[in-house]
């Protein structure tokens, strides 16, 4: 049996409930929209039900340690191939055998969940730093294009940090945005073409930042490899500063 | 805006260029160690793991807005680009300008906070007051809760250090030169005492604060992210051993959080300095950091890493592998039975993978393929461990061969120098 669900946490909980009910191990788990044409196996679409999701989650939560629970959530956000299946196995196993099952770090499924979680965690940590807000007339606005769905994680972070202004964090890839006024934030659809214009005075601080970035570089120790190891080019697009300039490889120069 | 020599008033942009450039010789960049929630009506919080915001073309991370308040200085330290006798453009920020830049950069998420240092204008205390003013405006007026690292000025009074320490997350005094001889040679206006007195004062206050906290008293905080320092490497003839012994003492006795090592960039000509053509000893700096990690996280002491006969770190091998090769009688270590401490000493195994090993082996007997999954770098580790009582690779015939496998360099040294390296002979 192949199960198809919506890729959300609630959806995953409903899926686990459903497979327990059916008493089967899924052949595969797919997300809405990712299902291939002409599936050979029988497939079932899992409907979301918040009551079932909540009940399943609270039951599972009692058997899973905090760190593993966090890993499971991060793994789900990664959207990595095979992560959903690994997650199912992990949660099912912990469900049956309790926390002892979590110890088996060398197990391929548990390892796959950890890797997927690390993928999300890595991107999240990177975006904590490289997200750049612009003043768009009293409120702040930033664009990101993350591979993993880190928008809700980042929104939580910035809601704790940027407490004196409203802000919008726009995930261009998923056409969604986190919007924050005061302490609360929510996620809404937002078209990538809807980027607001920058406010007056913004250019000045961008120029100052670029100047600082240049001045703080030590030219006697240029190291392109280390720079790109820590900050791969995929993170450069929405920066204000221009990395790679001294290596002849800034985005502006159109380097390889 | 302050006018400069010549009467012209420099734009903030020009002064930023000068004062950021002048501050870059301080290599500390971390923004970790403080965890502070934001406050309503305020701006910012502190994230205990620290956040890097960008990486410059030299591959170093930028976390804090690193600035000097001024690069005017009454001191004339030979190694320093800002020394009095250098003919360089001088600039000064007002405390308010620094606060304004910090807040506006922070809000745009360019930075994690401020790292403020200064040349010494007029007197150490005058300079300290300007540092305190800048930080005070940030904390009090802008209600800024982000990270602040401030340098104390050598020779300033304890009362001012106390005030600064209550406002900032981290505080530091740079030792720069590891011995008193080097200090008197290159920084004759500074003394060992003028450096270590404030360091001892700061570590005393941090310790007191920790004790007060244990008693659950609400005491004003003092540099919650601790104290750090910096040592310049390669400007003076100290050995790696004497540098690391100093660090060991600083971690142990003064409770420092970090010692930074800065490969000396020849910025000045001087009788007692390496020539301007000398390349910064980057590999040596790298090896020192690796050894420093062994001291802080791997339970090593300096005596195990270096001794009088061999006072310099091996350039071809990381210090942990070099140590392992000198102590082959301990290996191979059985990862299914050995203590955490023993496993941590295997080259190719770090703190995280060692921890995972001791957890995972409760669930199953670990095999070689499991170890890879746990994050072990088998290319190195395979020579030093066993799983089921057998090694994946046959023990290499000779140390020289093993050395070659691990460093990627042919074992020339072994053949040429059977009686140990001759002085001045480099490979």
Boltz contact constraints between the chains, C-beta under 6 A:
constraints:
  - contact:
      token1: [A, 103]
      token2: [B, 359]
      max_distance: 6.0
  - contact:
      token1: [A, 103]
      token2: [B, 362]
      max_distance: 6.0
  - contact:
      token1: [A, 103]
      token2: [B, 363]
      max_distance: 6.0
  - contact:
      token1: [A, 104]
      token2: [B, 363]
      max_distance: 6.0
  - contact:
      token1: [A, 105]
      token2: [B, 356]
      max_distance: 6.0
  - contact:
      token1: [A, 105]
      token2: [B, 359]
      max_distance: 6.0
  - contact:
      token1: [A, 105]
      token2: [B, 360]
      max_distance: 6.0
  - contact:
      token1: [A, 106]
      token2: [B, 360]
      max_distance: 6.0
  - contact:
      token1: [A, 106]
      token2: [B, 370]
      max_distance: 6.0
  - contact:
      token1: [A, 106]
      token2: [B, 373]
      max_distance: 6.0
  - contact:
      token1: [A, 106]
      token2: [B, 374]
      max_distance: 6.0
  - contact:
      token1: [A, 111]
      token2: [B, 373]
      max_distance: 6.0
  - contact:
      token1: [A, 128]
      token2: [B, 51]
      max_distance: 6.0
  - contact:
      token1: [A, 129]
      token2: [B, 51]
      max_distance: 6.0
  - contact:
      token1: [A, 129]
      token2: [B, 52]
      max_distance: 6.0
  - contact:
      token1: [A, 129]
      token2: [B, 53]
      max_distance: 6.0
  - contact:
      token1: [A, 131]
      token2: [B, 109]
      max_distance: 6.0
  - contact:
      token1: [A, 133]
      token2: [B, 108]
      max_distance: 6.0
  - contact:
      token1: [A, 133]
      token2: [B, 109]
      max_distance: 6.0
  - contact:
      token1: [A, 160]
      token2: [B, 38]
      max_distance: 6.0
  - contact:
      token1: [A, 160]
      token2: [B, 45]
      max_distance: 6.0
  - contact:
      token1: [A, 161]
      token2: [B, 44]
      max_distance: 6.0
  - contact:
      token1: [A, 161]
      token2: [B, 45]
      max_distance: 6.0
  - contact:
      token1: [A, 163]
      token2: [B, 38]
      max_distance: 6.0
  - contact:
      token1: [A, 164]
      token2: [B, 43]
      max_distance: 6.0
  - contact:
      token1: [A, 205]
      token2: [B, 104]
      max_distance: 6.0
  - contact:
      token1: [A, 208]
      token2: [B, 16]
      max_distance: 6.0
  - contact:
      token1: [A, 209]
      token2: [B, 110]
      max_distance: 6.0
  - contact:
      token1: [A, 211]
      token2: [B, 13]
      max_distance: 6.0
  - contact:
      token1: [A, 211]
      token2: [B, 16]
      max_distance: 6.0
  - contact:
      token1: [A, 211]
      token2: [B, 17]
      max_distance: 6.0
  - contact:
      token1: [A, 212]
      token2: [B, 16]
      max_distance: 6.0
  - contact:
      token1: [A, 212]
      token2: [B, 20]
      max_distance: 6.0
  - contact:
      token1: [A, 215]
      token2: [B, 17]
      max_distance: 6.0
  - contact:
      token1: [A, 215]
      token2: [B, 20]
      max_distance: 6.0
  - contact:
      token1: [A, 215]
      token2: [B, 21]
      max_distance: 6.0
  - contact:
      token1: [A, 216]
      token2: [B, 20]
      max_distance: 6.0
  - contact:
      token1: [A, 216]
      token2: [B, 24]
      max_distance: 6.0
  - contact:
      token1: [A, 217]
      token2: [B, 56]
      max_distance: 6.0
  - contact:
      token1: [A, 217]
      token2: [B, 57]
      max_distance: 6.0
  - contact:
      token1: [A, 217]
      token2: [B, 58]
      max_distance: 6.0
  - contact:
      token1: [A, 218]
      token2: [B, 24]
      max_distance: 6.0
  - contact:
      token1: [A, 218]
      token2: [B, 58]
      max_distance: 6.0
  - contact:
      token1: [A, 220]
      token2: [B, 265]
      max_distance: 6.0
  - contact:
      token1: [A, 220]
      token2: [B, 280]
      max_distance: 6.0
  - contact:
      token1: [A, 221]
      token2: [B, 58]
      max_distance: 6.0
  - contact:
      token1: [A, 222]
      token2: [B, 57]
      max_distance: 6.0
  - contact:
      token1: [A, 222]
      token2: [B, 58]
      max_distance: 6.0
  - contact:
      token1: [A, 223]
      token2: [B, 58]
      max_distance: 6.0
  - contact:
      token1: [A, 223]
      token2: [B, 59]
      max_distance: 6.0
  - contact:
      token1: [A, 226]
      token2: [B, 59]
      max_distance: 6.0
  - contact:
      token1: [A, 227]
      token2: [B, 55]
      max_distance: 6.0
  - contact:
      token1: [A, 227]
      token2: [B, 59]
      max_distance: 6.0
  - contact:
      token1: [A, 230]
      token2: [B, 55]
      max_distance: 6.0
  - contact:
      token1: [A, 231]
      token2: [B, 55]
      max_distance: 6.0
  - contact:
      token1: [A, 241]
      token2: [B, 54]
      max_distance: 6.0
  - contact:
      token1: [A, 246]
      token2: [B, 57]
      max_distance: 6.0
  - contact:
      token1: [A, 247]
      token2: [B, 57]
      max_distance: 6.0
